[in-house]
Amino acid sequence: MSRRVVVVGAGITGLTVAYRISHAPVAAEVLVVETDPEPGGVIRSVRAGDLELEAGPDSFLVRKPWAMDLCYELELEGELVPQGATASQILTPRGLLPVPPGRLGVPASAIAVARWKGMSVTARLRAMAEPVVPRRHGDRDTSVGALLRRRLGRGATKALVGPLLAGIYAGDIDRLSVESAFPELARWEREFGSLRAGVRAKTLPVRRVPAGPATPFATIRGGLHRLPDALADALGRSRLRMGSTVVKLGREEHGPFRVVTADGEDLPADAVVLTTPAATSADLLAEVAPAASERIREIRSASTAIALFVYPKGTNRLLPEASGFVTPRGSMPITAATAVSKKWPRQAFGSRAVLRAFVGGAGLEDELDHADEEILSSAQRALAAAYRLSAEPEHAVLVRWPGSMPQYAVGHLDLVSAIDASLPAGLYVAGGAYRGIGIPDRIREAGAIADRVVRQG
Ligand SMILES: Cc1cc2nc3c(=O)[nH]c(=O)nc-3n(C[C@H](O)[C@H](O)[C@H](O)COP(=O)(O)OP(=O)(O)OC[C@H]3O[C@@H](n4cnc5c(N)ncnc54)[C@H](O)[C@@H]3O)c2cc1C
């Protein structure tokens, strides 16, 4: 009899794990159990008036190859769309300014820092001196904020690099782990003695979508949900048990695991892969792997919300040619905004501006304690102030994402190793809480877990 594998959760991680297992040379019987009626997890769209807009992620990084490779494998390459506007902006006391050229917010040259008017002259001089700051010895993990302040100074950390890096995780740079969230920063310091030298070091050639320029991010025509949809089709929809919630994980003595659903199903499994959010995985593991369950509970997740706005005809031309902006912590009720109609232009938008704003995040969750209408109005006021946009939106939608952004605290890598070590054979956890939150990292980790499941058999 072939091995039975149950994957819990049909987000991009669970679907990729199941797809890889089902296509492995030694195939196992694989079943995916998912609460929602549709696959994709946080990859989904929402309607705003006549438009279908991304409610969660809107794109993936091209530089990390795993999402692009999967699109090719699933024959979606012809549907890949490069970014429209690529320039990022940042809110400063002088209004929106372009982020100086560089990587991860770290400017590539002293001239770029000297010319950047978003911070005081003293802050600029301090940041320009970054290459002469002695490198730190040892490889102990530290917070992103501590590393940035030490190397670039307080001014550049607060006004420039901090907001850009915090935005990616909806996090607090003083809690985020460098080694887990931005290992490049630690590597640049270790290998080159300075962040600026690291930014300038030769990088891999930028990949591009088949028809289009090389842009940092790409999406899929018709919406990112086409990726989980294609995975579900390639896997075979009969292997998906949609609308079914796993409520308990048990085990017969020396026998198979038992995956119990809310509708009373009791599925035997030789291997179980939990791709649920960390808090759910911790609950499900409480009986069969109490030590792992306790450690997983240490991983915190922040709550956020996305406010989407569609403005009247003629408004898109009022926006700058930029993909969006981030804000310094606490300066506005929103942490970042995407100019959707500039970054991902579509015929259906016509001449309308389409914007989305991010609210909440680690330590900023108070912003979410209001009614949807209030959050939408304050986000709208923030966008109006930043873009000097006086028009009222015709459609506004708020999508809440409670506990959806895992936070990698200092020491996260050790915690993940400890979790792995405390899981009994046949049990696996995967998802954004452990090894990278972006879609490419989700696909990479899913492939690695599938390999382990297959090899174990
Ligand atoms: C608002 C937002 C914006 C983002 N933007 C980007 C972006 O632009 N680019 C990027 O690369 N990444 C982005 N990310 C991160 C990325 O989208 C996620 O890390 C990734 O999609 C998570 O996939 P997953 O399969 O691990 O988890 P999920 O998508 O959360 O899937 C987990 C699944 O488990 C199911 N489930 C939960 N409990 C149970 C249960 N008891 N029984 C059965 N099923 C259960 C859930 O319904 C869900 O479908 C964003 C994330 C968010 C929240």
The ligand as an SDF file (V2000), in Angstrom:
LIG
                    3D

 53 58  0  0  0  0  0  0  0  0999 V2000
   -1.8700   41.0750    3.1970 C   0  0  0  0  0  0  0  0  0  0  0  0
   -0.6900   40.2900    2.7000 C   0  0  0  0  0  0  0  0  0  0  0  0
    0.0710   40.7870    1.6370 C   0  0  0  0  0  0  0  0  0  0  0  0
    1.1630   40.0560    1.1680 C   0  0  0  0  0  0  0  0  0  0  0  0
    1.8620   40.5170    0.0880 N   0  0  0  0  0  0  0  0  0  0  0  0
    2.8120   39.7360   -0.4880 C   0  0  0  0  0  0  0  0  0  0  0  0
    3.3710   40.0890   -1.7490 C   0  0  0  0  0  0  0  0  0  0  0  0
    3.0080   41.0820   -2.3780 O   0  0  0  0  0  0  0  0  0  0  0  0
    4.3210   39.2590   -2.2640 N   0  0  0  0  0  0  0  0  0  0  0  0
    4.7060   38.0980   -1.6410 C   0  0  0  0  0  0  0  0  0  0  0  0
    5.5700   37.3760   -2.1590 O   0  0  0  0  0  0  0  0  0  0  0  0
    4.1610   37.7310   -0.4590 N   0  0  0  0  0  0  0  0  0  0  0  0
    3.2150   38.5170    0.1180 C   0  0  0  0  0  0  0  0  0  0  0  0
    2.6130   38.1180    1.2880 N   0  0  0  0  0  0  0  0  0  0  0  0
    3.0450   36.8620    1.9170 C   0  0  0  0  0  0  0  0  0  0  0  0
    2.5120   35.6200    1.1810 C   0  0  0  0  0  0  0  0  0  0  0  0
    1.3300   35.9390    0.5070 O   0  0  0  0  0  0  0  0  0  0  0  0
    2.2090   34.5210    2.1770 C   0  0  0  0  0  0  0  0  0  0  0  0
    3.3510   34.2540    2.9850 O   0  0  0  0  0  0  0  0  0  0  0  0
    1.8360   33.1980    1.5010 C   0  0  0  0  0  0  0  0  0  0  0  0
    0.8540   33.3890    0.5070 O   0  0  0  0  0  0  0  0  0  0  0  0
    1.3390   32.2710    2.5930 C   0  0  0  0  0  0  0  0  0  0  0  0
    0.9850   31.0390    2.0170 O   0  0  0  0  0  0  0  0  0  0  0  0
    0.7270   29.7790    2.9430 P   0  0  0  0  0  0  0  0  0  0  0  0
    0.1980   28.6990    2.0860 O   0  0  0  0  0  0  0  0  0  0  0  0
    1.9470   29.4580    3.7260 O   0  0  0  0  0  0  0  0  0  0  0  0
   -0.3560   30.2560    4.0160 O   0  0  0  0  0  0  0  0  0  0  0  0
   -1.8780   30.6650    3.8030 P   0  0  0  0  0  0  0  0  0  0  0  0
   -2.0770   31.3220    2.5070 O   0  0  0  0  0  0  0  0  0  0  0  0
   -2.2660   31.3760    5.0520 O   0  0  0  0  0  0  0  0  0  0  0  0
   -2.6270   29.2650    3.7450 O   0  0  0  0  0  0  0  0  0  0  0  0
   -2.9530   28.5220    4.8870 C   0  0  0  0  0  0  0  0  0  0  0  0
   -4.2620   27.8080    4.5970 C   0  0  0  0  0  0  0  0  0  0  0  0
   -4.6010   26.9860    5.7180 O   0  0  0  0  0  0  0  0  0  0  0  0
   -6.0050   27.0020    5.8490 C   0  0  0  0  0  0  0  0  0  0  0  0
   -6.3560   26.5620    7.1960 N   0  0  0  0  0  0  0  0  0  0  0  0
   -6.1390   27.2430    8.3580 C   0  0  0  0  0  0  0  0  0  0  0  0
   -6.5670   26.4960    9.4150 N   0  0  0  0  0  0  0  0  0  0  0  0
   -7.0390   25.3290    8.8970 C   0  0  0  0  0  0  0  0  0  0  0  0
   -7.5950   24.1410    9.4740 C   0  0  0  0  0  0  0  0  0  0  0  0
   -7.7280   24.0090   10.8240 N   0  0  0  0  0  0  0  0  0  0  0  0
   -7.9830   23.1310    8.6560 N   0  0  0  0  0  0  0  0  0  0  0  0
   -7.8510   23.2540    7.3020 C   0  0  0  0  0  0  0  0  0  0  0  0
   -7.3170   24.3460    6.7010 N   0  0  0  0  0  0  0  0  0  0  0  0
   -6.9200   25.3680    7.4930 C   0  0  0  0  0  0  0  0  0  0  0  0
   -6.3720   28.4430    5.5640 C   0  0  0  0  0  0  0  0  0  0  0  0
   -7.7420   28.5720    5.2340 O   0  0  0  0  0  0  0  0  0  0  0  0
   -5.4350   28.7690    4.4060 C   0  0  0  0  0  0  0  0  0  0  0  0
   -6.0340   28.5230    3.1580 O   0  0  0  0  0  0  0  0  0  0  0  0
    1.5140   38.8210    1.7750 C   0  0  0  0  0  0  0  0  0  0  0  0
    0.7570   38.3360    2.8540 C   0  0  0  0  0  0  0  0  0  0  0  0
   -0.3380   39.0470    3.2990 C   0  0  0  0  0  0  0  0  0  0  0  0
   -1.1810   38.4950    4.4300 C   0  0  0  0  0  0  0  0  0  0  0  0
  1  2  1  0
  2  3  1  0
  2 52  2  0
  3  4  2  0
  4  5  1  0
  4 50  1  0
  5  6  2  0
  6  7  1  0
  6 13  1  0
  7  8  2  0
  7  9  1  0
  9 10  1  0
 10 11  2  0
 10 12  1  0
 12 13  2  0
 13 14  1  0
 14 15  1  0
 14 50  1  0
 15 16  1  0
 16 17  1  0
 16 18  1  0
 18 19  1  0
 18 20  1  0
 20 21  1  0
 20 22  1  0
 22 23  1  0
 23 24  1  0
 24 25  2  0
 24 26  1  0
 24 27  1  0
 27 28  1  0
 28 29  2  0
 28 30  1  0
 28 31  1  0
 31 32  1  0
 32 33  1  0
 33 34  1  0
 33 48  1  0
 34 35  1  0
 35 36  1  0
 35 46  1  0
 36 37  1  0
 36 45  1  0
 37 38  2  0
 38 39  1  0
 39 40  1  0
 39 45  2  0
 40 41  1  0
 40 42  2  0
 42 43  1  0
 43 44  2  0
 44 45  1  0
 46 47  1  0
 46 48  1  0
 48 49  1  0
 50 51  2  0
 51 52  1  0
 52 53  1  0
M  END
$$$$
